[in-house]
Amino acid sequence: MTVVLKLGGSVVTEKDEPETVDDAGLAAAADAVADADEDLVVVHGGGSFGHHHAAEYGVSTTEGTRDVAGVDAIHGAMKRLNARVVASLTDRDVPAVPVHPFSAGHRDADGALSLPTGQVETLLGEGFVPVLHGDLVAHEGEGATVLSGDELVVELAPAVDADRVGVCSTVPGVLSEAGEVIERIAAFEDVAAALGGSDATDVSGGMAGKVRALLALESPAHVFGPDDLPAFLAGESPGTTVDAE
């Protein structure tokens, strides 16, 4: 079974402290991955590494930069975080290897993303655990824009024929207006009110964007908190199941 796992930036970093890893959070996540029997592709967010510099230079998924210093700051920070994540996994004998999206992907003038996935597919087939991350991406007319981890999940899941997708966040699932975990989402309209309406389409723009993106996948997705990561990797369905079928 093949699983695409997204580790939110807030799970592995201290979001209020620039370029600071949450050592306990990362260690717990790496322990869970090390115990998994699945074929895994791991994606992690930017947290206090990428987001801090992206905000400083005014870069988003739609607003880009041609400032080489800005590109170096954002991409460099994400490579540093990726190195820490990969090292934490390899320390536990996980055959993790880094994959940097900035080296391959691009957006056209309309913002449509093109991301070659052959490298990831081949690495997975050769027994590795590819570890990708939120990054920059070349963007026609904008220079370089942000490529979010959520966008990567949407591209990678069908490419590797994922059986399941997991999104590990700091919340225990998608929450209702009453603050309770919604067990299952089959259509965005069912939860639009709780998530702030249907205008939130940017996949890096909060839970609404995540749900809309996950509903487009053919494989079932699960949104859960860090405590439920071992259960998800053991084949259970913690948190919120997002599945349009």
C-alpha positions in Angstrom: 0.0 0.0 0.0 1.3 3.5 -0.9 0.6 6.5 1.3 1.3 10.1 0.8 1.8 11.8 4.2 1.8 15.6 4.7 3.4 16.8 7.9 2.2 20.4 8.6 4.9 23.0 9.2 3.3 23.7 12.6 3.9 20.0 13.5 7.6 20.0 12.9 8.6 23.7 13.7 8.0 26.3 16.3 5.9 28.7 14.2 6.5 31.7 16.3 10.3 31.4 16.3 12.0 31.9 12.9 13.8 28.8 11.7 13.3 26.8 14.8 12.5 23.1 14.7 10.0 21.6 17.2 12.4 18.9 18.3 9.8 16.9 20.2 7.2 17.2 17.4 9.6 16.1 14.7 11.0 13.2 16.8 7.4 11.9 17.5 6.6 12.1 13.8 9.8 10.4 12.8 9.1 7.7 15.3 5.7 7.0 13.8 7.1 6.9 10.3 9.8 4.6 11.3 7.2 2.1 12.6 5.1 2.2 9.4 5.0 -0.7 7.0 3.6 1.3 4.1 5.4 2.6 1.0 5.7 6.3 1.9 6.1 9.6 0.2 6.5 12.4 2.8 5.8 16.1 2.3 6.4 18.7 5.0 5.3 22.3 5.2 7.4 25.4 5.8 6.4 26.4 9.3 8.7 29.0 10.8 11.3 28.4 8.0 9.7 29.1 4.7 6.8 31.2 5.8 8.9 33.7 7.8 11.0 34.6 4.7 8.1 34.4 2.3 6.3 37.0 4.4 9.4 39.2 4.6 9.7 39.3 0.8 5.9 39.4 0.1 5.9 36.1 -1.8 2.8 33.9 -2.0 1.3 31.3 -4.3 0.2 34.1 -6.6 2.6 37.0 -5.8 6.2 36.3 -6.9 9.7 37.8 -6.6 12.6 38.2 -9.0 14.9 39.2 -6.1 17.7 36.7 -5.9 18.2 37.4 -2.2 14.5 36.5 -1.6 14.7 33.3 -3.6 17.9 32.3 -1.7 16.3 33.1 1.7 13.1 31.2 1.1 14.5 28.2 -0.8 17.6 28.0 1.5 15.4 27.9 4.6 13.3 25.1 3.2 16.3 23.1 2.3 17.6 23.5 5.8 14.3 22.3 7.3 14.2 19.5 4.8 17.7 18.4 5.9 16.6 18.3 9.5 13.5 16.2 8.6 15.5 13.8 6.5 18.2 13.4 9.2 15.6 12.7 11.8 14.1 9.9 9.6 17.5 8.4 8.6 18.6 8.4 12.3 15.7 5.9 12.7 16.8 3.8 9.7 14.1 5.2 7.4 15.5 5.3 3.8 14.6 8.9 3.4 16.0 11.1 0.6 15.5 14.8 -0.1 13.6 16.0 -3.2 13.6 19.8 -3.8 10.6 20.9 -6.0 12.2 24.2 -7.0 14.6 22.3 -9.2 11.8 20.8 -11.3 8.4 22.5 -11.2 7.0 25.6 -12.9 3.7 27.5 -13.3 2.5 29.0 -16.6 1.2 32.5 -16.9 -2.2 31.4 -15.7 -0.7 29.9 -12.6 -1.3 26.3 -13.6 1.3 24.0 -12.0 3.5 21.5 -13.9 5.5 19.2 -11.6 7.4 16.2 -13.1 7.0 13.3 -10.7 9.1 10.6 -12.4 11.9 11.1 -9.9 9.6 10.5 -7.0 7.9 7.5 -8.6 11.3 5.9 -9.4 12.7 6.6 -5.9 9.6 5.0 -4.3 9.9 2.0 -6.6 13.6 1.6 -5.6 12.7 1.4 -1.9 13.4 5.0 -0.8 11.1 7.3 1.1 11.1 10.6 -0.9 10.8 13.6 1.3 9.5 16.8 -0.4 8.7 20.1 1.0 6.9 23.4 0.4 9.2 25.5 -1.8 9.4 28.1 -4.5 8.5 27.3 -8.1 9.4 29.2 -11.3 6.3 31.2 -12.4 6.0 32.7 -15.8 5.4 36.5 -15.4 6.0 36.4 -11.7 9.6 35.2 -11.2 9.2 32.7 -8.4 6.1 32.0 -6.3 5.4 29.7 -3.4 4.6 26.1 -4.0 2.7 24.8 -0.9 3.0 21.4 0.6 -0.8 20.9 0.0 -0.3 21.5 -3.7 2.4 18.9 -3.7 0.1 16.3 -2.1 -2.5 16.9 -4.8 0.1 16.4 -7.5 1.8 13.4 -5.9 -1.1 11.3 -4.8 -2.3 10.3 -8.3 1.2 10.1 -9.7 2.2 7.4 -7.2 -1.3 5.8 -7.2 -1.6 6.5 -3.5 -4.1 4.3 -1.6 -4.4 6.8 1.2 -3.5 10.4 1.9 -2.8 11.8 5.4 -2.6 15.4 6.4 -1.2 15.7 9.9 -2.0 19.2 11.3 -2.1 20.7 14.8 -5.8 20.2 15.0 -7.4 16.8 15.5 -9.4 17.1 12.3 -11.7 19.4 10.4 -13.7 21.2 13.0 -17.4 22.2 12.8 -18.8 25.5 13.8 -19.2 24.1 17.3 -15.5 23.1 17.4 -16.1 19.4 17.1 -14.3 17.1 14.7 -16.3 16.4 11.6 -16.1 12.6 11.0 -16.6 12.6 7.2 -16.7 15.2 4.4 -18.1 14.2 0.9 -18.8 17.7 -0.5 -17.4 21.1 0.3 -20.9 22.6 0.5 -21.5 20.5 3.5 -18.8 22.3 5.5 -18.6 25.6 3.8 -20.1 27.5 6.6 -17.8 26.0 9.2 -14.7 26.7 7.0 -15.5 30.2 6.1 -17.3 29.8 2.8 -16.4 28.7 -0.7 -14.2 31.6 -1.6 -11.1 30.1 0.0 -9.5 28.3 -3.0 -5.8 28.8 -2.3 -4.5 25.4 -1.0 -2.1 27.3 1.2 -4.8 29.4 2.7 -6.1 27.4 5.6 -8.4 24.4 6.2 -10.9 25.4 3.5 -8.3 25.2 0.8 -7.0 21.9 2.1 -10.5 20.3 2.0 -11.3 21.6 -1.5 -8.0 20.1 -2.7 -8.4 16.8 -1.0 -11.9 16.3 -2.3 -10.4 16.4 -5.8 -8.4 13.3 -5.1 -9.5 9.8 -6.1 -7.9 8.3 -3.0 -9.4 8.9 0.5 -7.7 11.5 2.6 -7.6 11.9 6.4 -7.0 15.1 8.4 -5.8 14.5 11.9 -3.5 15.7 14.7 0.0 14.6 15.7 -1.3 12.2 18.4 -3.2 10.2 15.7 -0.3 9.8 13.3 0.6 6.3 14.5 -3.0 5.2 14.1 -3.2 6.6 10.6 0.0 4.8 9.6 -1.4 1.6 11.1 -4.3 1.8 8.7 -6.9 3.4 10.9 -9.0 6.4 9.9 -8.5 9.0 12.7 -9.7 12.6 12.5 -11.8 13.6 9.5 -12.1 11.5 6.4 -12.3 13.6 3.2 -13.6 11.5 0.3 -16.0 12.6 -2.5 -16.9 9.0 -3.3 
